[in-house]
Amino acid sequence: MRRISRTLLLLALIALCAGLLAPALAAPGGAPGPPDDKGGGGGHTEAYGNNLSFPVIWSDGVEKVLRGSPGMTPVTNGEWWFWWGTTGEDPNVEPLSCAPDPDDIAYCDDGADGTVGPPPGNDVDPLYRAYLQKDAGNEWQADSADGSSQRLAVDYLDWGDNLESVDWYTKSQVRTEVVLIQDLATPMIAYEMKHTSGWGIDEVHGLAVLDDVVQEYESTQATVYSHCARLTIQKLLVERDDPELANLVWDAGVGEWTNPEGESLVKPAIFNKPVWEAGDGPGYYSAEINVKGKVIYGYTWSVRKLNDEGAGDYRITFFLDESCSAAVPGGLNTFFTDQDGNPVTELLMPVEESTEGDDGGDTGGGVGVIEHEKNLTYIDIRILERGGGGGGGPRR
């Protein structure tokens, strides 16, 4: 056998490495892969964000970067699932859905090569295709509008249901979510979404398509994005139902609650971040487009990692901060009151739910409060002393 030269061997090794690395060096997200059995779908990836499915108003004139473009025709070239309804009763509702089988996409995936699963649907309800979020081949964009030309008084505020009705522990990942909602005089285009699988961090939704027609509708509401939002977390030194907490003093310049003279009711903030300083990573506060395609404010508080305060009662405050004027042209334009200072914003009540890990005992969830004149809302939650990951996301 002839001896292979070092040059030829080196060229062969380079070619081999190039072949192995090609998929990783492809465009972020790569081509959609076959569905898997874990609820997320094998091909979609975090490299591609969620598409906007529900209208949004940019109330301070600052926009988030969106996938797609205004007025575009939705693109549905990526991964999809069958969807034909739900089963169970609230709060234990589960989707009736399945991934298509790679051996024959007219059937549900059975997870095995060479065979197919059962046919999708029930021969009664419409059978949809749900084109999944976070997929390179699926792209759409609902309507959005610049609302900075006149003062915007938010109609509704919604804290995440899990903050209001779920127990949390010293090892929990506490998901804090706030949604601002506005009624619309002129409807805006939205897209119907279907929940295909999972809950919380594993939850997957897709764009509804029926008989090859994308399901869009005219929404009479939109979410509101203010670039001037701030989130603060502080430990209370008394129990959350202590009447003395009414004496706390709000320091708008700092963005946190302070003690009245001679009293000790609250500790300095363990987290105090504005949206306009947001960057990558868990140390920032920002708004995001969630799996349903809505712009929401979200932060995951790792109780164990963020501080060593341990169990007790904590106040989480969401604040529209006028000190953002340097970051927002024209300054804060979003308020919880009208032009004359009258209360406008209504706090939406929670939808009761059970979340994995909730044992029905001492409910750590709190009740949201709005202080309109301060342009803030807060919720006092209880962190309990025992293990458990917690962290089930809200079903909204």
C-alpha positions in Angstrom: 0.0 0.0 0.0 1.4 3.4 -0.9 2.1 5.7 2.0 -0.3 8.7 2.1 1.6 12.0 2.1 1.3 14.4 5.0 -0.3 17.0 2.8 -3.0 14.7 1.5 -3.7 13.5 5.1 -4.0 17.1 6.3 -6.4 18.0 3.5 -8.6 15.0 4.3 -8.7 16.0 8.0 -9.7 19.6 7.0 -12.5 18.3 4.8 -13.8 16.0 7.5 -13.9 18.8 10.1 -15.6 21.1 7.6 -18.3 18.5 7.1 -18.8 18.0 10.8 -18.9 21.7 11.5 -21.1 22.8 8.6 -24.4 22.4 10.5 -23.1 24.4 13.4 -21.9 27.2 11.1 -25.2 27.4 9.2 -27.5 30.3 9.7 -28.7 30.6 13.4 -31.4 28.0 14.1 -30.6 25.9 11.0 -33.2 24.1 9.1 -36.3 22.9 11.0 -35.7 19.3 12.2 -38.2 16.5 12.9 -40.6 16.9 15.8 -39.6 15.3 19.0 -41.6 13.9 21.9 -40.7 16.5 24.5 -43.3 19.1 23.6 -40.9 21.6 22.1 -40.4 20.3 18.6 -36.9 19.1 17.6 -36.1 21.8 15.0 -37.0 25.2 16.5 -34.4 26.9 18.5 -33.8 29.8 20.8 -31.7 31.5 18.1 -35.0 32.7 16.6 -37.2 34.7 18.9 -41.0 34.7 19.2 -43.1 36.5 16.6 -45.5 39.3 17.6 -49.0 37.9 17.4 -50.9 40.4 19.5 -50.9 44.2 18.8 -48.6 46.5 20.8 -48.5 50.3 21.4 -45.1 51.8 21.8 -46.3 54.4 24.4 -43.0 56.3 24.8 -42.0 56.1 21.2 -39.3 53.4 21.7 -39.8 50.2 19.9 -38.4 46.7 20.5 -36.9 44.8 17.6 -39.5 42.5 16.0 -39.2 39.6 13.6 -40.7 40.2 10.2 -42.0 43.5 9.0 -45.3 45.5 9.3 -48.0 44.3 7.0 -46.1 41.3 5.8 -47.8 38.1 4.7 -47.1 35.4 7.3 -44.4 32.9 6.3 -45.1 29.3 7.2 -42.2 27.2 6.0 -41.1 25.8 9.3 -42.2 23.3 11.9 -45.8 22.8 12.7 -48.1 20.6 14.8 -51.7 19.4 14.5 -54.2 21.0 16.9 -57.9 20.2 17.3 -59.0 21.5 20.7 -58.4 21.1 24.4 -59.4 18.6 27.1 -60.0 19.0 30.8 -61.5 21.8 32.9 -59.8 25.1 34.0 -57.2 25.2 35.4 -56.3 21.7 34.3 -56.7 22.3 30.5 -54.5 20.4 28.1 -54.2 20.8 24.4 -55.3 18.1 21.9 -52.4 18.2 19.6 -49.6 16.2 18.0 -46.5 16.5 15.9 -46.8 15.1 12.3 -45.1 11.7 11.8 -41.9 12.0 9.6 -43.0 8.8 7.9 -46.3 10.2 6.8 -47.3 13.8 7.9 -51.0 13.0 7.6 -50.6 11.1 10.9 -49.4 11.8 14.5 -45.9 11.0 15.3 -45.4 7.7 17.1 -41.8 8.2 17.8 -40.7 5.2 15.8 -39.1 4.8 12.4 -41.0 3.0 9.7 -44.4 3.2 11.3 -47.0 6.0 11.9 -49.1 7.0 14.8 -52.9 7.6 15.0 -54.7 10.0 12.7 -55.0 13.5 14.2 -58.4 15.1 15.1 -61.7 13.8 16.2 -63.8 14.1 13.0 -65.9 16.8 14.7 -63.8 19.8 15.5 -61.7 21.7 12.9 -58.2 20.4 12.4 -55.6 23.2 12.5 -51.9 23.4 11.7 -50.0 25.4 14.4 -46.8 26.8 13.0 -44.4 27.0 16.0 -42.7 30.0 17.5 -38.9 30.2 17.6 -38.6 28.6 14.2 -36.5 30.0 11.3 -39.1 29.1 8.7 -42.1 30.7 10.5 -42.4 34.5 10.6 -45.2 36.9 11.1 -45.9 40.3 12.7 -49.1 41.7 14.2 -49.9 45.4 14.1 -48.1 47.9 16.2 -48.4 51.7 16.7 -46.4 54.6 18.0 -48.4 56.1 20.9 -46.0 58.9 21.9 -48.0 61.7 20.3 -50.3 62.1 23.3 -50.3 61.1 26.9 -51.3 57.4 27.4 -53.2 56.4 30.5 -53.1 52.6 30.7 -56.5 50.9 30.9 -55.5 47.6 32.6 -52.6 46.1 34.4 -52.2 42.3 34.9 -49.7 40.7 37.3 -48.7 37.1 36.4 -51.2 34.7 37.9 -48.5 32.6 39.5 -47.5 35.6 41.7 -51.1 35.8 42.9 -51.9 32.2 43.6 -48.8 30.0 43.9 -46.5 29.0 46.8 -42.9 30.0 46.5 -39.8 28.7 48.3 -36.3 29.6 49.1 -35.1 27.5 46.1 -37.7 28.8 43.7 -37.3 30.5 40.4 -40.0 33.2 40.9 -41.3 34.3 37.6 -42.5 37.9 37.7 -44.7 39.1 34.8 -46.6 42.3 34.3 -48.7 43.1 31.2 -50.1 46.5 30.4 -53.3 46.5 28.2 -55.1 49.2 26.3 -58.6 49.3 24.8 -58.5 50.3 21.1 -60.9 52.7 19.4 -59.7 51.3 16.0 -59.0 47.6 16.0 -55.6 46.3 15.0 -54.6 43.0 13.2 -53.7 40.1 15.5 -53.0 36.4 14.8 -54.8 33.5 16.4 -52.4 31.2 18.4 -52.8 27.6 19.5 -51.2 26.1 22.5 -49.5 22.9 21.3 -47.6 21.5 24.4 -46.0 22.2 27.7 -46.5 24.7 30.5 -44.3 27.4 31.8 -40.7 27.4 30.4 -41.6 24.4 28.2 -44.7 26.0 26.8 -45.0 26.0 23.0 -47.6 27.9 20.9 -48.1 28.2 17.1 -49.8 30.3 14.5 -53.2 28.9 13.7 -53.7 27.9 10.0 -57.0 26.3 8.9 -57.4 24.9 5.4 -54.3 26.7 4.4 -55.6 30.1 5.6 -53.8 32.0 8.4 -56.2 32.8 11.1 -56.1 36.6 11.7 -58.6 38.8 13.5 -59.2 42.4 14.4 -58.2 42.9 18.1 -60.0 45.6 20.2 -57.1 45.5 22.7 -53.3 45.9 22.5 -50.5 45.5 25.0 -48.5 48.7 26.0 -44.7 48.9 26.0 -43.2 51.7 28.1 -39.4 52.0 27.9 -39.6 53.7 31.3 -40.6 50.7 33.4 -38.6 49.6 36.5 -38.8 46.6 38.8 -37.8 46.6 42.4 -37.7 43.7 44.9 -37.3 44.3 48.7 -37.6 42.2 51.8 -40.2 43.3 54.3 -39.1 43.2 58.0 -42.7 42.7 59.2 -45.4 40.4 57.9 -47.1 41.5 54.7 -50.4 42.1 56.5 -48.9 44.4 59.1 -50.9 47.7 59.1 -47.6 49.6 59.7 -46.6 49.0 56.1 -49.0 51.8 55.2 -46.3 54.1 56.6 -43.7 53.1 54.0 -42.3 56.1 52.0 -41.9 55.8 48.3 -38.6 57.3 47.0 -39.4 57.9 43.3 -35.8 59.2 42.6 -34.3 55.9 43.7 -37.3 53.7 42.8 -37.8 51.9 46.1 -39.7 51.9 49.4 -37.9 53.5 52.4 -38.6 53.4 56.1 -40.4 56.2 57.9 -38.3 58.0 60.5 -37.8 55.8 63.6 -39.3 52.6 62.0 -37.7 49.6 60.4 -40.2 48.0 58.0 -38.3 47.2 54.8 -34.8 46.5 53.7 -33.0 48.2 50.8 -33.7 46.7 47.4 -32.0 43.4 46.4 -33.1 44.1 42.8 -33.7 47.5 41.3 -33.4 47.7 37.5 -35.0 49.9 34.8 -35.9 48.6 31.3 -33.9 51.3 29.5 -30.6 49.9 31.0 -31.5 46.3 29.9 -28.8 44.1 28.5 -28.3 40.3 28.1 -28.4 38.0 31.1 -30.4 37.5 34.3 -29.1 40.7 36.0 -31.4 43.0 33.9 -35.1 43.8 33.6 -36.7 44.0 30.2 -39.8 43.3 28.2 -40.1 40.3 25.9 -42.4 38.7 23.4 -43.7 35.6 25.1 -44.7 32.3 23.5 -48.2 33.6 22.8 -46.8 36.5 20.9 -47.6 39.3 23.4 -45.2 42.0 24.6 -44.9 41.5 28.4 -42.5 42.5 31.2 -40.7 39.6 32.6 -38.0 38.7 35.2 -37.1 35.4 36.7 -36.0 35.9 40.3 -33.7 33.2 41.6 -34.4 33.5 45.3 -31.3 31.5 46.4 -28.9 33.2 44.0 -30.0 36.8 44.2 -29.7 37.2 47.9 -29.2 35.5 51.3 -32.3 37.0 53.0 -34.1 33.6 53.0 -37.7 33.0 53.9 -40.1 35.9 54.6 -42.3 38.4 52.9 -41.1 40.4 49.9 -42.5 43.4 48.0 -42.2 43.4 44.2 -42.9 46.8 42.7 -43.5 47.8 39.1 -42.9 51.5 38.5 -43.2 53.9 35.5 -40.2 56.0 36.2 -39.9 59.7 35.1 -36.2 59.6 35.5 -36.0 57.8 32.1 -36.1 61.1 30.3 -32.4 60.8 29.2 -33.1 57.5 27.5 -36.5 58.3 26.0 -37.1 61.2 23.6 -39.8 63.4 25.2 -39.6 61.5 28.5 -42.2 59.3 30.2 -45.5 59.3 28.3 -47.2 56.4 30.1 -49.3 56.8 33.2 -51.8 55.1 35.5 -53.8 58.4 35.7 -55.5 60.8 33.3 -54.3 64.3 32.5 -56.0 65.6 35.7 -54.4 63.0 37.9 -57.6 60.9 38.2 -57.1 57.1 38.6 -57.6 55.2 35.3 -55.7 51.9 35.3 -57.7 48.9 36.5 -56.0 45.9 38.1 -57.1 42.7 36.6 -57.9 39.9 39.0 -56.1 36.5 38.9 -57.4 33.4 37.2 -57.0 30.7 39.9 -54.7 27.9 38.9 -52.9 24.9 40.3 -49.2 24.6 39.5 -46.9 21.6 39.9 -45.4 22.0 43.3 -48.3 23.8 44.9 -49.5 21.6 47.7 -52.6 23.7 48.6 -51.1 24.8 51.9 -50.0 28.3 53.0 -50.5 30.3 49.8 -47.5 32.5 49.2 -49.1 34.4 46.4 -50.1 38.0 47.0 -52.7 40.6 46.0 -51.7 43.3 43.6 -52.1 46.9 44.6 -52.0 50.1 42.4 -51.1 53.5 43.8 -52.1 55.6 40.8 -50.7 58.9 42.0 -47.3 57.3 42.3 -47.5 55.6 39.0 -46.7 52.2 40.5 -48.1 48.8 41.4 -46.8 46.3 43.9 -47.5 42.8 45.2 -46.4 41.3 48.5 -45.5 37.6 48.2 -44.3 35.1 50.8 -41.2 33.0 50.4 -41.6 29.7 52.4 -38.7 27.9 54.1 -38.4 24.5 52.4 -37.1 22.9 49.2 -38.7 22.8 45.8 -37.9 24.3 42.5 -41.1 26.1 41.9 -41.1 28.2 38.8 -44.2 27.0 37.0 -45.0 29.7 34.5 -48.3 31.5 34.3 -51.0 30.3 32.0 -52.0 33.5 30.3 
